[in-house]
């Protein structure tokens, strides 16, 4: 007799601080017998596991040895077919640059039940913690989330992005800072445009660099800023409440 398939919860764990988990995420974590956990998820999340929960690390990190996506997909399907409840846990939000859409499609094509629980994304949380509102009526009419790491290794259309007049929140761009800076400058953004790097948002190791577009790559390199981090470019960065002295210093050098 075949077992009734279980269910897969696709859970965004947010960045860093486990207190940023939603109540629904905590409930789903407590229902699951198997967890498949990404590298960037805070290990303290284990406090929400049932006794005897099987916790499997399936890390995926740019530039590092990673668990193949196909293997992760097969694991989710295998455990669900065994009748188990599976929690697929990702940092940030699973549906924002987290391959959540690919995983949902894979599972649904195989007739498996999957439900997404959104999580707070590092671009939003990191900016907020730095005192940067991603939208503001006096500065911008919107915000654009973009990844600098395309599957085909191509560059985003920086000219089109710059033309939107929105705050740019750039993910997976730390290895391409010089290229990002050059692309946005060539697209017409001025050297004095405020910019920030937020490393390991909402974690004990969080660091924030507030600078200008013209100095972005050099300042980040000198400070040793690295992935995981998000880059924020736009006038709203001028409202940052962190490192104001450094902000003024950087802008003075750009003048």
C-alpha positions as CSV (number, residue, x, y, z in Angstrom):
1,X,0.0,0.0,0.0
2,X,1.4,3.4,-1.0
3,X,1.9,6.0,1.6
4,X,-0.1,9.3,1.3
5,X,2.5,11.9,0.2
6,X,3.5,14.5,2.8
7,X,3.9,18.2,2.3
8,X,6.7,20.6,1.6
9,X,6.9,23.9,3.4
10,X,9.1,26.4,1.5
11,X,10.1,28.8,4.3
12,X,11.9,32.1,4.1
13,X,13.8,32.5,7.4
14,X,14.7,36.1,6.9
15,X,18.2,37.4,7.5
16,X,20.2,36.9,10.7
17,X,17.9,37.5,13.6
18,X,15.5,34.6,14.3
19,X,13.0,37.0,15.9
20,X,12.3,38.1,12.3
21,X,10.6,34.8,11.6
22,X,6.9,35.0,11.1
23,X,4.5,33.1,13.3
24,X,3.4,31.0,10.4
25,X,7.1,30.0,9.7
26,X,7.5,28.9,13.3
27,X,4.4,26.8,13.1
28,X,5.5,25.2,9.9
29,X,8.9,24.5,11.3
30,X,7.3,22.7,14.3
31,X,5.2,20.5,12.0
32,X,8.2,19.2,9.9
33,X,10.0,16.0,10.5
34,X,12.8,16.8,7.9
35,X,14.5,20.2,7.5
36,X,16.6,21.0,4.4
37,X,18.5,24.2,5.5
38,X,20.6,26.7,3.5
39,X,23.9,28.0,4.7
40,X,22.8,31.5,5.4
41,X,20.1,30.5,7.9
42,X,20.8,31.3,11.5
43,X,21.6,28.0,13.4
44,X,19.5,29.2,16.3
45,X,16.4,28.4,14.2
46,X,16.9,24.8,15.5
47,X,15.1,25.8,18.7
48,X,11.8,25.5,16.8
49,X,12.4,21.9,15.7
50,X,10.5,19.0,17.0
51,X,12.5,16.4,19.0
52,X,14.0,13.9,16.5
53,X,13.7,16.3,13.5
54,X,16.2,15.3,10.8
55,X,18.2,18.5,9.9
56,X,20.2,18.4,6.7
57,X,22.4,21.2,5.5
58,X,22.0,21.9,1.8
59,X,24.0,25.0,1.4
60,X,24.2,27.1,-1.8
61,X,26.7,29.9,-1.8
62,X,28.0,31.9,-4.7
63,X,31.7,31.2,-5.4
64,X,31.7,28.3,-2.9
65,X,31.2,24.6,-3.1
66,X,27.4,24.1,-3.1
67,X,24.8,21.4,-3.0
68,X,23.5,20.9,-6.5
69,X,20.0,22.2,-7.0
70,X,18.8,18.9,-8.6
71,X,19.9,17.0,-5.5
72,X,17.9,19.3,-3.3
73,X,14.9,18.9,-5.5
74,X,15.1,15.1,-5.3
75,X,15.5,15.2,-1.5
76,X,12.4,17.2,-1.1
77,X,10.4,14.9,-3.3
78,X,11.8,11.7,-1.7
79,X,10.9,12.7,1.8
80,X,7.5,14.0,0.9
81,X,6.7,10.7,-1.0
82,X,7.6,8.9,2.2
83,X,4.7,10.7,3.9
84,X,6.9,13.2,5.8
85,X,6.4,16.9,6.3
86,X,9.5,18.7,4.9
87,X,10.7,22.2,5.7
88,X,12.9,23.7,2.9
89,X,14.4,26.6,4.7
90,X,16.1,29.5,3.0
91,X,17.6,32.8,4.2
92,X,15.7,35.9,3.4
93,X,12.6,35.3,1.2
94,X,12.4,32.1,-0.8
95,X,10.8,33.8,-3.7
96,X,13.3,36.6,-4.1
97,X,16.5,35.4,-5.7
98,X,16.1,32.1,-3.7
99,X,15.2,29.7,-6.5
100,X,11.8,29.3,-4.8
101,X,9.9,29.5,-8.0
102,X,12.0,26.7,-9.5
103,X,11.5,24.4,-6.5
104,X,7.7,25.1,-6.4
105,X,7.4,24.2,-10.1
106,X,9.5,21.0,-9.7
107,X,7.3,19.8,-6.8
108,X,4.0,20.7,-8.4
109,X,4.9,18.9,-11.6
110,X,5.3,15.8,-9.5
111,X,1.9,16.2,-7.8
112,X,3.4,17.1,-4.4
113,X,1.8,19.6,-2.0
114,X,4.0,22.7,-1.4
115,X,3.2,25.9,0.4
116,X,5.4,29.0,0.6
117,X,5.9,31.0,3.8
118,X,7.4,34.4,2.9
119,X,10.3,35.8,4.9
120,X,11.8,39.2,5.3
121,X,14.5,39.9,2.7
122,X,17.9,41.2,3.6
123,X,17.6,44.2,1.3
124,X,14.7,45.5,3.2
125,X,15.8,44.6,6.7
126,X,19.4,45.7,6.2
127,X,18.4,49.1,4.8
128,X,15.9,49.7,7.6
129,X,18.4,48.8,10.3
130,X,20.8,51.3,8.7
131,X,18.1,54.0,8.8
132,X,17.6,53.9,5.0
133,X,14.0,54.0,3.8
134,X,13.9,52.3,0.4
135,X,11.1,54.6,-0.7
136,X,10.4,58.2,0.3
137,X,8.1,60.7,-1.3
138,X,10.8,63.4,-1.4
139,X,13.5,61.2,-3.0
140,X,12.1,58.3,-5.1
141,X,8.9,56.8,-6.4
142,X,9.9,53.2,-6.0
143,X,12.5,50.5,-5.3
144,X,14.0,48.0,-7.7
145,X,15.4,44.7,-6.4
146,X,17.9,43.2,-8.9
147,X,20.6,40.5,-8.9
148,X,24.0,41.1,-10.4
149,X,24.5,37.3,-10.7
150,X,22.6,36.1,-13.7
151,X,22.5,32.4,-14.7
152,X,24.2,33.2,-18.0
153,X,26.7,35.5,-16.3
154,X,25.4,38.5,-18.2
155,X,25.2,42.0,-16.8
156,X,21.9,43.7,-15.9
157,X,20.8,46.6,-18.1
158,X,22.3,49.3,-15.9
159,X,21.1,52.1,-18.2
160,X,17.5,50.9,-18.0
161,X,17.7,50.5,-14.2
162,X,19.3,53.9,-13.7
163,X,16.6,55.5,-15.9
164,X,13.8,54.2,-13.5
165,X,14.8,56.8,-10.9
166,X,14.2,54.2,-8.2
167,X,16.3,53.0,-5.3
168,X,18.4,50.1,-6.5
169,X,18.9,47.2,-4.1
170,X,21.5,44.9,-5.7
171,X,21.9,41.3,-4.5
172,X,24.9,39.0,-5.2
173,X,27.0,41.8,-6.4
174,X,30.0,41.9,-4.1
175,X,32.3,40.1,-6.6
176,X,31.3,42.6,-9.3
177,X,31.4,45.9,-7.5
178,X,33.7,47.6,-9.9
179,X,31.6,46.5,-12.8
180,X,28.4,47.6,-11.1
181,X,30.0,51.0,-10.3
182,X,31.2,51.4,-13.9
183,X,27.9,50.4,-15.4
184,X,25.8,52.8,-13.3
185,X,28.3,55.7,-13.8
186,X,28.2,55.0,-17.6
187,X,24.4,55.1,-17.3
188,X,24.5,58.6,-16.1
189,X,24.4,58.3,-12.3
190,X,26.7,60.9,-10.7
191,X,29.8,59.9,-8.6
192,X,28.2,61.6,-5.6
193,X,25.1,59.5,-5.7
194,X,24.8,58.0,-2.2
195,X,25.5,54.2,-1.9
196,X,25.7,51.7,0.8
197,X,26.9,48.1,1.4
198,X,25.1,46.1,4.1
199,X,27.0,42.9,5.1
200,X,25.3,40.1,7.0
201,X,22.2,42.0,7.7
202,X,20.5,41.6,11.1
203,X,23.3,39.2,12.4
204,X,25.8,39.9,15.2
205,X,28.4,40.4,12.4
206,X,26.4,43.0,10.5
207,X,28.5,45.8,9.0
208,X,27.3,48.9,7.1
209,X,29.4,51.1,4.8
210,X,27.8,54.3,3.7
211,X,29.7,56.0,0.8
212,X,29.1,57.3,-2.7
213,X,28.8,55.6,-6.0
214,X,32.2,57.0,-7.1
215,X,33.9,55.5,-4.1
216,X,31.8,52.4,-3.7
217,X,34.3,49.7,-5.0
218,X,37.4,51.2,-3.4
219,X,35.7,51.8,0.0
220,X,34.3,48.3,0.1
221,X,37.6,46.7,-0.8
222,X,39.5,48.8,1.8
223,X,37.0,47.8,4.4
224,X,37.1,44.1,3.5
225,X,33.3,44.0,2.8
226,X,32.3,40.7,1.2
227,X,29.3,38.4,0.5
228,X,26.7,37.9,1.8
229,X,25.8,41.6,1.4
230,X,23.4,43.8,-0.4
231,X,24.3,47.1,-2.2
232,X,21.9,50.0,-2.0
233,X,22.2,52.9,-4.5
234,X,19.9,56.0,-4.4
235,X,19.2,59.3,-2.9
236,X,17.5,57.7,0.1
237,X,20.9,56.5,1.3
238,X,21.5,60.1,2.3
239,X,19.1,59.5,5.1
240,X,21.2,56.7,6.7
241,X,21.5,57.1,10.4
242,X,24.7,54.9,10.7
243,X,28.3,56.2,10.2
244,X,27.2,59.7,9.4
245,X,30.7,61.0,10.0
246,X,32.0,58.5,7.4
247,X,29.2,59.5,5.0
248,X,30.3,63.1,5.1
249,X,33.9,62.1,4.8
250,X,33.3,60.0,1.7
251,X,31.1,62.7,0.0
252,X,33.8,65.4,0.8
253,X,36.3,63.3,-1.2
254,X,33.9,63.0,-4.1
255,X,33.3,66.7,-4.3
